[in-house]
Amino acid sequence: MRSMKLEIIKGVPGIQGKNVSMFKTKTPGLVKFQAGLSLQVKKTITSIEWEHKEGRSAGKAAVGAIGGGLLAGPIGLIAGAAVGGKKNEVSTAVINLDDGSQLMVRMSAKEYEALSSWL
């Protein structure tokens, strides 16, 4: 993986917006960030702190249960709740940069592993 799109929770000067693309460079730890059509910003990552969390959406489970119940009765109610309330990953990572700033982003386990290999 040579690039990834990240959802920013807390940005740093020069890296703002809701979504940002991050690109691997030939130098270990050095990455390029770009948000939309803005200029690319180069930063060096010193470390990454990752916190894994999973959650379930109660609202989606309820909608799935109602839809399943209407279509297939009691069995559809159970199946609809199970499908609607599936786990979703809500993990976060704090990317520590060489200038002392920290970028907080949403990141999956797969993205964390890929970014760790860039260091």
All heavy atoms as an XYZ file, in Angstrom:
868
protein
N       0.846     -1.168      0.000
C       0.000      0.000      0.000
C       0.899      1.241      0.000
O       1.711      1.413      0.873
C      -0.902     -0.045      1.256
C      -1.866      1.081      1.343
S      -2.891      1.077      2.844
C      -3.876     -0.372      2.626
N       0.756      2.068     -1.005
C       1.607      3.263     -1.133
C       0.892      4.542     -0.702
O       1.503      5.584     -0.575
C       2.088      3.393     -2.566
C       2.917      2.178     -2.982
C       3.910      2.425     -4.054
N       4.680      3.622     -3.992
C       5.818      3.786     -3.292
N       6.258      2.833     -2.536
N       6.471      4.919     -3.355
N      -0.427      4.464     -0.536
C      -1.182      5.627     -0.072
C      -2.408      5.149      0.689
O      -2.822      3.996      0.553
C      -1.599      6.507     -1.248
O      -2.569      5.849     -2.032
N      -2.953      6.036      1.500
C      -4.192      5.721      2.214
C      -4.950      7.006      2.495
O      -4.349      8.075      2.603
C      -3.913      4.942      3.497
C      -3.084      5.649      4.532
S      -2.821      4.676      6.041
C      -1.654      3.473      5.469
N      -6.255      6.872      2.574
C      -7.106      8.004      2.928
C      -7.448      7.872      4.405
O      -7.793      6.795      4.871
C      -8.379      8.010      2.092
C      -8.120      8.326      0.637
C      -9.427      8.583     -0.093
C      -9.194      8.807     -1.556
N      -8.717     10.121     -1.873
N      -7.333      8.980      5.117
C      -7.586      8.980      6.547
C      -8.664     10.000      6.898
O      -8.745     11.066      6.293
C      -6.306      9.349      7.304
C      -5.098      8.452      7.080
C      -3.883      9.046      7.769
C      -5.380      7.051      7.592
N      -9.476      9.659      7.894
C     -10.457     10.597      8.431
C      -9.819     11.274      9.643
O      -9.459     10.616     10.611
C     -11.732      9.867      8.845
C     -12.775     10.776      9.419
C     -14.000     10.030      9.925
O     -14.184      8.852      9.571
O     -14.760     10.640     10.694
N      -9.673     12.580      9.570
C      -9.012     13.324     10.639
C      -9.982     13.627     11.772
O     -11.090     14.105     11.552
C      -8.413     14.639     10.106
C      -7.295     14.325      9.120
C      -7.896     15.510     11.244
C      -6.614     15.536      8.540
N      -9.542     13.336     12.983
C     -10.285     13.706     14.184
C      -9.742     15.034     14.713
O     -10.481     15.927     15.074
C     -10.172     12.606     15.260
C     -10.759     11.293     14.738
C     -10.845     13.041     16.555
C     -10.485     10.096     15.604
N      -8.417     15.139     14.764
C      -7.755     16.377     15.212
C      -6.551     16.615     14.315
O      -5.639     15.801     14.246
C      -7.309     16.231     16.666
C      -6.587     17.440     17.203
C      -6.076     17.171     18.613
C      -4.930     18.105     18.897
N      -3.774     17.462     19.441
N      -6.586     17.722     13.601
C      -5.511     18.037     12.666
C      -4.363     18.785     13.316
O      -4.368     19.060     14.516
N      -3.377     19.096     12.510
C      -2.224     19.899     12.922
C      -2.068     21.015     11.896
O      -2.627     20.932     10.805
C      -0.930     19.036     13.006
C      -1.068     17.944     14.034
C      -0.566     18.448     11.659
N      -1.304     22.069     12.215
C      -1.107     23.138     11.223
C      -0.581     22.577      9.904
O       0.338     21.773      9.876
C      -0.060     24.039     11.903
C      -0.273     23.811     13.370
C      -0.659     22.360     13.489
N      -1.242     22.940      8.839
C      -0.861     22.481      7.506
C      -1.611     21.236      7.050
O      -1.640     20.908      5.882
N      -2.208     20.509      8.001
C      -2.972     19.296      7.672
C      -4.339     19.442      8.318
O      -4.535     19.112      9.481
C      -2.275     18.014      8.181
C      -0.838     17.954      7.672
C      -3.053     16.781      7.748
C      -0.020     16.855      8.311
N      -5.276     19.990      7.590
C      -6.607     20.271      8.106
C      -7.654     19.662      7.192
O      -7.351     19.215      6.100
C      -6.827     21.783      8.216
C      -5.898     22.479      9.189
C      -6.110     22.075     10.629
O      -7.218     21.763     11.044
N      -5.034     22.055     11.405
N      -8.886     19.673      7.630
C      -9.989     19.139      6.846
C     -10.480     17.835      7.452
O      -9.927     17.334      8.427
N     -11.520     17.287      6.879
C     -12.103     16.049      7.397
C     -11.366     14.823      6.871
O     -11.139     13.871      7.602
C     -13.581     15.981      7.030
C     -14.277     14.745      7.566
C     -15.763     14.811      7.323
C     -16.478     13.527      7.590
N     -16.498     13.032      8.907
N     -10.999     14.829      5.627
C     -10.306     13.693      5.022
C      -8.997     14.157      4.409
O      -8.911     15.248      3.858
C     -11.175     13.040      3.940
C     -12.425     12.436      4.528
O     -12.347     11.566      5.379
N     -13.579     12.914      4.088
N      -8.001     13.292      4.511
C      -6.686     13.617      3.971
C      -6.099     12.358      3.349
O      -6.372     11.252      3.804
C      -5.759     14.193      5.073
C      -5.431     13.166      6.113
C      -4.510     14.784      4.491
N      -5.338     12.536      2.292
C      -4.621     11.416      1.684
C      -3.180     11.464      2.167
O      -2.586     12.539      2.262
C      -4.651     11.517      0.160
O      -5.966     11.401     -0.316
N      -2.643     10.300      2.489
C      -1.262     10.205      2.943
C      -0.517      9.288      1.989
O      -1.008      8.211      1.653
C      -1.216      9.650      4.368
C       0.169      9.617      4.947
S       0.213      9.269      6.723
C      -0.806      7.844      6.868
N       0.663      9.723      1.546
C       1.441      8.991      0.563
C       2.787      8.587      1.136
O       3.465      9.402      1.776
C       1.665      9.848     -0.697
C       0.393     10.309     -1.336
C      -0.168     11.530     -0.985
C      -0.242      9.527     -2.284
C      -1.342     11.968     -1.573
C      -1.415      9.960     -2.880
C      -1.970     11.177     -2.522
N       3.203      7.373      0.870
C       4.508      6.865      1.279
C       5.579      7.477      0.381
O       5.364      7.678     -0.808
C       4.503      5.341      1.137
C       5.786      4.673      1.515
C       5.646      3.159      1.336
C       6.936      2.466      1.694
N       6.840      1.023      1.529
N       6.746      7.755      0.951
C       7.891      8.219      0.159
C       8.994      7.162      0.257
O       8.858      6.181      0.980
C       8.424      9.580      0.663
O       8.956      9.401      1.973
C       7.344     10.636      0.674
N      10.086      7.408     -0.436
C      11.206      6.460     -0.399
C      11.952      6.508      0.927
O      12.616      5.556      1.301
C      12.169      6.730     -1.551
C      11.570      6.409     -2.896
C      12.544      6.675     -4.012
C      11.904      6.342     -5.360
N      12.836      6.537     -6.462
N      11.849      7.620      1.654
C      12.525      7.773      2.938
C      11.648      7.210      4.053
O      10.502      7.641      4.198
C      12.810      9.274      3.217
O      13.526      9.823      2.120
C      13.589      9.445      4.497
N      12.146      6.259      4.842
C      11.332      5.696      5.939
C      10.849      6.786      6.900
O      11.623      7.641      7.324
C      12.301      4.748      6.646
C      13.301      4.381      5.604
C      13.455      5.624      4.765
N       9.561      6.750      7.198
C       8.961      7.711      8.119
C       8.493      9.000      7.483
O       7.639      9.691      8.024
N       9.045      9.364      6.339
C       8.652     10.598      5.662
C       7.425     10.322      4.799
O       7.436      9.417      3.962
C       9.792     11.139      4.794
C       9.518     12.465      4.076
C       9.352     13.600      5.080
C      10.628     12.774      3.093
N       6.361     11.088      5.035
C       5.123     10.918      4.274
C       4.673     12.274      3.741
O       5.085     13.319      4.241
C       3.995     10.288      5.134
C       4.331      8.881      5.543
C       3.688     11.138      6.346
N       3.826     12.232      2.721
C       3.221     13.442      2.158
C       1.738     13.396      2.463
O       1.096     12.356      2.271
C       3.448     13.518      0.652
C       4.892     13.738      0.264
C       5.052     14.011     -1.218
C       4.983     12.715     -1.988
N       5.261     12.858     -3.413
N       1.204     14.504      2.944
C      -0.221     14.638      3.210
C      -0.815     15.579      2.190
O      -0.195     16.579      1.819
C      -0.457     15.234      4.606
C      -0.037     14.342      5.732
C       1.209     14.480      6.323
C      -0.893     13.368      6.222
C       1.595     13.675      7.377
C      -0.512     12.556      7.274
C       0.732     12.711      7.863
N      -2.037     15.281      1.754
C      -2.742     16.183      0.851
C      -4.229     16.105      1.154
O      -4.805     15.020      1.211
C      -2.496     15.810     -0.606
C      -3.138     16.795     -1.561
C      -2.719     16.575     -3.004
O      -1.909     15.721     -3.308
N      -3.267     17.370     -3.892
N      -4.839     17.268      1.350
C      -6.282     17.362      1.580
C      -6.901     18.054      0.373
O      -6.593     19.214      0.105
C      -6.578     18.140      2.856
N      -7.716     17.337     -0.379
C      -8.348     17.907     -1.555
C      -7.326     18.322     -2.598
O      -6.402     17.585     -2.907
N      -7.462     19.547     -3.105
C      -6.554     20.052     -4.136
C      -5.437     20.915     -3.555
O      -4.691     21.536     -4.293
C      -7.343     20.862     -5.172
C      -8.411     20.075     -5.936
C      -9.215     21.013     -6.829
C      -7.785     18.959     -6.745
N      -5.340     20.945     -2.223
C      -4.322     21.783     -1.589
C      -2.924     21.229     -1.839
O      -2.746     20.099     -2.281
C      -4.582     21.876     -0.085
O      -4.432     20.603      0.501
N      -1.926     22.031     -1.532
C      -0.537     21.621     -1.704
C      -0.197     20.463     -0.778
O      -0.763     20.332      0.297
C       0.395     22.796     -1.407
C       0.298     23.987     -2.349
C       1.164     25.118     -1.830
C       0.718     23.595     -3.754
N       0.740     19.658     -1.196
C       1.191     18.551     -0.366
C       2.106     19.065      0.731
O       2.907     19.974      0.518
C       1.922     17.515     -1.204
C       1.016     16.787     -2.172
C       1.750     15.694     -2.931
O       2.956     15.617     -2.916
N       0.992     14.844     -3.587
N       1.963     18.470      1.912
C       2.787     18.811      3.063
C       3.578     17.572      3.444
O       3.010     16.492      3.621
C       1.902     19.253      4.257
C       2.747     19.531      5.483
C       1.059     20.457      3.882
N       4.896     17.710      3.555
C       5.740     16.581      3.948
C       6.006     16.649      5.447
O       6.316     17.713      5.977
C       7.066     16.595      3.198
C       6.939     16.248      1.741
C       8.301     16.181      1.092
C       8.175     15.824     -0.384
N       9.487     15.727     -1.028
N       5.854     15.505      6.110
C       6.105     15.396      7.545
C       6.781     14.062      7.808
O       6.588     13.092      7.074
C       4.801     15.444      8.347
C       4.003     16.717      8.214
C       4.508     17.794      9.123
C       3.601     19.008      9.078
N       4.005     20.021     10.018
N       7.559     14.004      8.886
C       8.195     12.752      9.284
C       7.466     12.201     10.506
O       7.297     12.901     11.506
C       9.685     12.961      9.611
O      10.325     13.469      8.439
C      10.344     11.650     10.011
N       7.051     10.942     10.415
C       6.364     10.274     11.520
C       7.425      9.662     12.430
O       8.296      8.923     11.970
C       5.419      9.181     10.986
C       4.325      9.798     10.118
C       4.814      8.388     12.142
C       3.442      8.793      9.418
N       7.337      9.972     13.719
C       8.286      9.399     14.678
C       7.716      8.158     15.355
O       8.456      7.232     15.669
C       8.693     10.424     15.751
O       7.514     10.914     16.408
C       9.454     11.582     15.125
N       6.399      8.142     15.582
C       5.754      6.968     16.187
C       4.247      7.050     15.981
O       3.714      8.094     15.619
C       6.079      6.875     17.688
O       5.529      7.981     18.374
N       3.593      5.918     16.234
C       2.139      5.832     16.099
C       1.593      5.140     17.345
O       2.109      4.104     17.757
C       1.719      4.997     14.874
C       2.428      5.469     13.625
C       0.212      5.043     14.684
C       2.336      4.466     12.497
N       0.571      5.708     17.926
C      -0.133      5.086     19.045
C      -1.519      4.719     18.530
O      -2.234      5.567     18.010
C      -0.233      6.062     20.216
C       1.116      6.513     20.746
C       0.996      7.709     21.667
O      -0.059      7.883     22.302
O       1.959      8.481     21.722
N      -1.889      3.446     18.685
C      -3.150      2.975     18.121
C      -4.026      2.415     19.216
O      -3.558      1.669     20.075
C      -2.850      1.901     17.077
C      -4.038      1.443     16.299
C      -4.837      2.197     15.491
C      -4.563      0.126     16.226
N      -5.805      1.425     14.910
C      -5.660      0.146     15.359
C      -4.207     -1.080     16.811
C      -6.408     -0.985     15.068
C      -4.942     -2.195     16.512
C      -6.029     -2.144     15.652
N      -5.310      2.778     19.207
C      -6.275      2.267     20.171
C      -7.405      1.586     19.415
O      -8.168      2.240     18.701
C      -6.822      3.403     21.032
C      -7.754      2.904     22.101
C      -8.234      4.019     23.011
O      -7.524      5.016     23.180
O      -9.350      3.875     23.531
N      -7.490      0.275     19.579
C      -8.497     -0.517     18.863
C      -9.809     -0.504     19.631
O      -9.836     -0.744     20.829
C      -8.002     -1.953     18.707
C      -9.003     -2.843     18.049
N      -9.318     -2.727     16.721
C      -9.770     -3.844     18.542
C     -10.237     -3.643     16.414
N     -10.521     -4.321     17.510
N     -10.888     -0.203     18.942
C     -12.234     -0.238     19.518
C     -13.189     -0.762     18.463
O     -13.000     -0.536     17.276
C     -12.711      1.158     19.928
C     -12.017      1.746     21.113
C     -12.654      3.074     21.457
C     -11.923      3.742     22.593
N     -12.463      5.063     22.880
N     -14.191     -1.463     18.920
C     -15.276     -1.872     18.035
C     -16.576     -1.427     18.673
O     -16.699     -1.393     19.889
C     -15.291     -3.391     17.828
C     -14.169     -3.892     16.946
C     -14.257     -5.376     16.668
O     -15.045     -6.076     17.322
O     -13.526     -5.832     15.796
N     -17.528     -1.091     17.859
C     -18.821     -0.664     18.366
C     -19.941     -1.279     17.554
O     -19.730     -1.853     16.494
N     -21.113     -1.165     18.104
C     -22.311     -1.613     17.402
C     -23.268     -0.441     17.320
O     -23.375      0.344     18.239
C     -22.984     -2.766     18.141
C     -22.179     -4.032     18.143
C     -23.019     -5.174     18.730
N     -22.229     -6.362     18.905
C     -22.105     -7.323     18.001
N     -22.720     -7.207     16.854
N     -21.378     -8.379     18.228
N     -23.964     -0.353     16.229
C     -24.930      0.718     16.038
C     -26.310      0.231     16.478
O     -26.919     -0.609     15.811
C     -24.961      1.140     14.571
O     -26.027      2.029     14.361
N     -26.799      0.762     17.598
C     -28.121      0.367     18.090
C     -29.214      0.813     17.120
O     -30.192      0.103     16.902
C     -28.361      0.961     19.471
N     -29.044      1.990     16.534
C     -30.041      2.496     15.588
C     -30.168      1.614     14.360
O     -31.268      1.288     13.913
N     -29.032      1.182     13.813
C     -29.061      0.315     12.641
C     -29.627     -1.054     12.995
O     -30.285     -1.692     12.182
C     -27.666      0.180     12.035
C     -27.201      1.437     11.333
C     -25.847      1.257     10.696
C     -25.401      2.512      9.992
N     -24.075      2.367      9.405
N     -29.373     -1.540     14.219
C     -29.924     -2.823     14.650
C     -31.443     -2.740     14.719
O     -32.152     -3.661     14.301
C     -29.347     -3.227     16.000
N     -31.954     -1.622     15.234
C     -33.405     -1.450     15.345
C     -34.062     -1.390     13.972
O     -35.091     -2.029     13.728
C     -33.715     -0.181     16.139
N     -33.456     -0.639     13.057
C     -33.998     -0.538     11.697
C     -33.968     -1.905     11.015
O     -34.938     -2.310     10.359
C     -33.215      0.510     10.871
C     -33.589      0.431      9.399
C     -33.478      1.901     11.409
N     -32.877     -2.644     11.187
C     -32.772     -3.985     10.611
C     -33.809     -4.931     11.182
O     -34.406     -5.737     10.470
N     -34.052     -4.839     12.497
C     -35.034     -5.702     13.147
C     -36.445     -5.411     12.640
O     -37.220     -6.327     12.341
C     -34.973     -5.529     14.661
N     -36.775     -4.131     12.513
C     -38.110     -3.758     12.030
C     -38.298     -4.224     10.588
O     -39.310     -4.834     10.244
C     -38.322     -2.231     12.149
C     -38.393     -1.849     13.626
C     -39.586     -1.798     11.419
C     -38.311     -0.364     13.891
N     -37.296     -3.947      9.747
C     -37.388     -4.367      8.342
C     -37.471     -5.872      8.205
O     -38.287     -6.406      7.442
N     -36.630     -6.593      8.952
C     -36.648     -8.059      8.899
C     -37.950     -8.628      9.420
O     -38.488     -9.599      8.883
N     -38.479     -8.024     10.486
C     -39.742     -8.484     11.063
C     -40.905     -8.287     10.118
O     -41.797     -9.138     10.006
N     -40.914     -7.174      9.405
C     -41.989     -6.912      8.450
C     -41.934     -7.861      7.258
O     -42.970     -8.284      6.743
C     -41.915     -5.468      7.948
C     -42.268     -4.382      8.966
C     -42.003     -3.003      8.369
C     -43.721     -4.499      9.405
N     -40.716     -8.200      6.835
C     -40.567     -9.042      5.655
C     -40.682    -10.536      5.951
O     -41.225    -11.277      5.142
C     -39.226     -8.769      4.966
C     -39.085     -7.378      4.346
C     -37.677     -7.176      3.817
C     -40.090     -7.178      3.222
N     -40.164    -10.977      7.091
C     -40.086    -12.422      7.321
C     -40.559    -12.861      8.700
O     -40.227    -13.950      9.144
C     -38.656    -12.889      7.079
N     -41.297    -12.045      9.399
C     -41.826    -12.435     10.698
C     -40.754    -12.491     11.780
O     -39.732    -11.819     11.697
N     -40.991    -13.330     12.825
C     -40.081    -13.377     13.977
C     -38.637    -13.756     13.625
O     -37.701    -13.210     14.188
C     -40.698    -14.434     14.885
C     -42.120    -14.538     14.463
C     -42.154    -14.180     13.016
N     -38.466    -14.682     12.705
C     -37.105    -15.079     12.324
C     -36.419    -13.913     11.614
O     -35.240    -13.633     11.836
C     -37.117    -16.354     11.447
C     -37.604    -17.522     12.281
C     -35.740    -16.620     10.865
C     -37.796    -18.800     11.531
N     -37.142    -13.199     10.785
C     -36.597    -12.028     10.106
C     -36.246    -10.923     11.086
O     -35.282    -10.175     10.878
N     -37.004    -10.840     12.187
C     -36.730     -9.849     13.222
C     -35.341    -10.081     13.822
O     -34.535     -9.166     13.950
C     -37.805     -9.937     14.312
C     -37.681     -8.971     15.478
C     -38.230     -7.617     15.076
C     -38.460     -9.512     16.672
N     -35.043    -11.330     14.147
C     -33.745    -11.682     14.735
C     -32.628    -11.479     13.717
O     -31.593    -10.886     14.015
C     -33.763    -13.133     15.251
C     -34.765    -13.232     16.406
C     -32.377    -13.578     15.700
C     -35.105    -14.650     16.804
N     -32.839    -11.979     12.507
C     -31.812    -11.852     11.470
C     -31.561    -10.386     11.126
O     -30.407     -9.958     10.971
C     -32.225    -12.615     10.218
N     -32.618     -9.587     11.031
C     -32.475     -8.170     10.710
C     -31.702     -7.414     11.784
O     -30.872     -6.559     11.494
N     -31.951     -7.761     13.055
C     -31.225     -7.114     14.158
C     -29.749     -7.484     14.120
O     -28.871     -6.653     14.357
C     -31.834     -7.505     15.496
N     -29.467     -8.755     13.812
C     -28.070     -9.211     13.756
C     -27.312     -8.516     12.627
O     -26.180     -8.070     12.807
C     -28.018    -10.721     13.574
N     -27.927     -8.421     11.460
C     -27.273     -7.786     10.322
C     -27.144     -6.281     10.541
O     -26.089     -5.691     10.312
C     -28.037     -8.075      9.007
C     -27.501     -7.231      7.868
C     -27.948     -9.549      8.672
N     -28.192     -5.639     11.015
C     -28.177     -4.194     11.230
C     -27.243     -3.770     12.340
O     -26.705     -2.667     12.321
N     -27.028     -4.628     13.329
C     -26.187     -4.266     14.464
C     -24.798     -4.847     14.393
O     -24.164     -5.050     15.416
N     -24.314     -5.132     13.193
C     -22.976     -5.719     13.055
C     -21.908     -4.790     13.616
O     -22.091     -3.580     13.706
C     -22.681     -6.064     11.602
C     -22.491     -4.867     10.712
C     -22.159     -5.286      9.298
C     -21.945     -4.021      8.465
N     -21.491     -4.302      7.162
N     -20.774     -5.380     13.972
C     -19.678     -4.599     14.543
C     -19.071     -3.692     13.476
O     -18.964     -4.060     12.325
C     -18.586     -5.530     15.064
C     -18.958     -6.250     16.317
C     -17.786     -7.073     16.810
C     -18.152     -7.815     18.073
N     -17.033     -8.623     18.568
N     -18.693     -2.516     13.911
C     -17.944     -1.625     13.034
C     -16.727     -1.131     13.809
O     -16.777     -0.937     15.011
C     -18.800     -0.467     12.519
C     -19.389      0.365     13.640
O     -19.448     -0.057     14.776
N     -19.839      1.550     13.313
N     -15.639     -0.980     13.118
C     -14.395     -0.584     13.757
C     -14.343      0.929     13.898
O     -14.593      1.654     12.944
C     -13.207     -1.083     12.931
C     -11.920     -0.980     13.676
C     -10.794     -1.709     12.985
O     -11.023     -2.789     12.426
O      -9.698     -1.167     12.997
N     -14.068      1.380     15.106
C     -13.983      2.816     15.375
C     -12.638      3.128     16.034
O     -12.537      3.944     16.927
C     -15.153      3.295     16.262
C     -16.451      3.282     15.496
C     -15.268      2.462     17.527
N     -11.585      2.454     15.592
C     -10.258      2.619     16.173
C      -9.668      3.967     15.795
O      -9.977      4.536     14.759
C      -9.339      1.504     15.684
O      -9.863      0.253     16.054
N      -8.806      4.456     16.672
C      -8.137      5.730     16.425
C      -6.623      5.543     16.535
O      -6.146      4.626     17.190
C      -8.576      6.804     17.437
O      -8.303      6.346     18.753
C     -10.046      7.129     17.298
N      -5.920      6.434     15.884
C      -4.457      6.431     15.968
C      -3.988      7.861     16.178
O      -4.556      8.803     15.629
C      -3.848      5.869     14.692
N      -2.967      7.984     17.002
C      -2.297      9.270     17.182
C      -0.956      9.144     16.473
O      -0.143      8.284     16.825
C      -2.103      9.620     18.672
C      -1.305     10.907     18.807
C      -3.450      9.740     19.370
N      -0.766      9.951     15.453
C       0.473      9.935     14.670
C       1.350     11.063     15.193
O       0.993     12.245     15.086
C       0.170     10.122     13.170
C      -0.743      8.993     12.677
C       1.454     10.189     12.371
C      -1.250      9.172     11.257
N       2.470     10.692     15.817
C       3.409     11.667     16.367
C       4.390     12.095     15.273
O       5.006     11.249     14.631
C       4.163     11.064     17.549
C       3.221     10.703     18.675
O       2.511     11.558     19.185
N       3.189      9.439     19.048
N       4.507     13.403     15.076
C       5.352     13.951     14.028
C       6.628     14.544     14.618
O       6.674     14.892     15.805
C       4.574     15.006     13.241
C       3.258     14.497     12.629
C       2.449     15.644     12.069
C       3.536     13.446     11.573
N       7.663     14.662     13.800
C       8.974     15.102     14.283
C       8.998     16.535     14.806
O       9.888     16.904     15.558
C      10.042     14.919     13.210
C       9.816     15.781     11.980
O       8.679     16.246     11.772
O      10.774     15.972     11.219
N       7.997     17.334     14.454
C       7.954     18.715     14.967
C       7.244     18.803     16.320
O       6.997     19.877     16.834
C       7.302     19.653     13.953
C       5.850     19.292     13.640
O       5.312     18.332     14.235
O       5.257     19.975     12.783
N       6.885     17.639     16.897
C       6.221     17.591     18.198
C       4.706     17.611     18.127
O       4.032     17.449     19.142
N       4.146     17.793     16.958
C       2.689     17.826     16.820
C       2.136     16.403     16.711
O       2.868     15.452     16.441
C       2.274     18.660     15.611
O       2.816     18.127     14.429
N       0.839     16.295     16.964
C       0.159     15.000     16.909
C      -1.082     15.113     16.039
O      -1.899     16.010     16.224
C      -0.258     14.532     18.302
C       0.897     14.242     19.225
C       0.419     13.761     20.573
O      -0.555     14.265     21.119
N       1.113     12.777     21.119
N      -1.232     14.176     15.127
C      -2.383     14.102     14.237
C      -3.222     12.910     14.687
O      -2.717     11.792     14.783
C      -1.902     13.897     12.793
C      -2.947     13.778     11.704
C      -3.697     15.097     11.546
C      -2.285     13.398     10.385
N      -4.500     13.148     15.028
C      -5.377     12.064     15.461
C      -6.323     11.704     14.318
O      -6.982     12.581     13.749
C      -6.189     12.464     16.691
C      -7.025     11.325     17.251
S      -7.985     11.793     18.702
C      -6.692     11.885     19.902
N      -6.366     10.408     13.954
C      -7.155      9.943     12.816
C      -7.895      8.659     13.161
O      -7.538      7.951     14.095
C      -6.256      9.684     11.577
C      -5.567     10.952     11.126
C      -5.241      8.604     11.862
N      -8.944      8.361     12.392
C      -9.589      7.048     12.455
C      -8.770      6.130     11.569
O      -8.361      6.512     10.482
C     -11.012      7.109     11.937
C     -11.911      7.919     12.820
C     -13.364      7.521     12.674
N     -14.242      8.504     13.246
C     -14.388      8.747     14.543
N     -13.694      8.071     15.411
N     -15.219      9.667     14.972
N      -8.561      4.905     12.036
C      -7.699      4.000     11.288
C      -8.064      2.555     11.604
O      -8.253      2.196     12.758
C      -6.239      4.282     11.667
C      -5.223      3.448     10.944
S      -3.535      3.949     11.370
C      -3.381      5.423     10.379
N      -8.155      1.734     10.572
C      -8.429      0.310     10.762
C      -7.139     -0.421     11.114
O      -6.039      0.120     10.970
C      -9.022     -0.286      9.485
O      -8.038     -0.322      8.471
N      -7.276     -1.662     11.550
C      -6.105     -2.476     11.884
C      -5.216     -2.667     10.656
O      -3.986     -2.607     10.747
C      -6.548     -3.826     12.440
N      -5.831     -2.870      9.517
C      -5.071     -3.064      8.278
C      -4.279     -1.802      7.921
O      -3.108     -1.881      7.539
C      -6.032     -3.427      7.147
C      -5.360     -3.749      5.840
C      -6.392     -4.155      4.787
C      -5.714     -4.457      3.468
N      -6.678     -4.844      2.440
N      -4.902     -0.635      8.069
C      -4.209      0.619      7.786
C      -3.070      0.847      8.782
O      -1.998      1.314      8.410
C      -5.189      1.795      7.833
C      -6.173      1.794      6.691
C      -7.296      2.798      6.879
O      -7.705      3.060      8.032
O      -7.764      3.326      5.854
N      -3.307      0.507     10.049
C      -2.261      0.655     11.064
C      -1.048     -0.202     10.737
O       0.092      0.267     10.814
C      -2.819      0.305     12.456
C      -1.754      0.220     13.510
C      -1.155      1.374     14.006
C      -1.336     -0.999     14.013
C      -0.162      1.302     14.975
C      -0.343     -1.080     14.975
C       0.236      0.078     15.455
O       1.212      0.007     16.405
N      -1.282     -1.436     10.356
C      -0.188     -2.332      9.988
C       0.587     -1.785      8.787
O       1.822     -1.803      8.754
C      -0.711     -3.736      9.682
C      -1.179     -4.473     10.911
C      -1.816     -5.817     10.578
O      -1.618     -6.322      9.461
O      -2.522     -6.349     11.444
N      -0.145     -1.279      7.789
C       0.511     -0.728      6.593
C       1.350      0.494      6.958
O       2.514      0.605      6.558
C      -0.529     -0.358      5.534
N       0.773      1.405      7.756
C       1.511      2.604      8.125
C       2.722      2.276      8.990
O       3.783      2.872      8.818
C       0.590      3.582      8.862
C       1.202      4.913      9.271
C       1.793      5.648      8.077
C       0.180      5.784      9.969
N       2.603      1.307      9.869
C       3.733      0.890     10.691
C       4.888      0.393      9.841
O       6.059      0.595     10.183
C       3.307     -0.195     11.674
O       2.378      0.323     12.600
N       4.574     -0.249      8.729
C       5.631     -0.758      7.846
C       6.349      0.375      7.099
O       7.422      0.171      6.561
C       5.054     -1.763      6.848
O       4.305     -1.104      5.848
N       5.755      1.560      7.061
C       6.353      2.711      6.395
C       7.468      3.342      7.231
O       8.253      4.125      6.728
C       5.328      3.786      6.100
C       4.284      3.419      5.104
C       4.067      2.205      4.527
C       3.273      4.270      4.572
N       2.990      2.251      3.677
C       2.483      3.521      3.693
C       2.946      5.608      4.776
C       1.405      4.046      3.001
C       1.871      6.136      4.087
C       1.104      5.368      3.198
N       7.513      3.017      8.522
C       8.464      3.684      9.433
C       9.832      3.098      9.342
O      10.270      2.138      9.302
C       7.969      3.642     10.877
C       6.621      4.316     11.101
C       6.245      4.251     12.554
C       6.648      5.761     10.643
